[in-house]
Amino acid sequence: GAAAEQARHWVELVAQGTVEAFVTAVEQIPGLSKVGCDQLATDIAYLKGILAMLSDTPYPVLSDLARLLHVDLGEYSAAMATVESPAHLGLYKALRGKRA
């Protein structure tokens, strides 16, 4: 009914806000070691799992980030050409500079 639709709408808004806050936090990370990349990828996987339980909306920025955290730096530019969320290219370029 209407109440269920409204609740679903609110859950979607919370999920979207959570992803936006996460992306903002990633943007503020000054640098990432190999261990830092691994931990951030683990955090992304956890967040994606929670979001999958709450929402049907895919958040491709999270998949892109997880993949780019483990791409060999020599192949990073090619990997950026295949991202699912091109709206976040600035973030992806910055992530390249943060990786050690």
Order of alpha helices (4+ residues) and beta strands (2+ residues): alpha-alpha-alpha-alpha-alpha
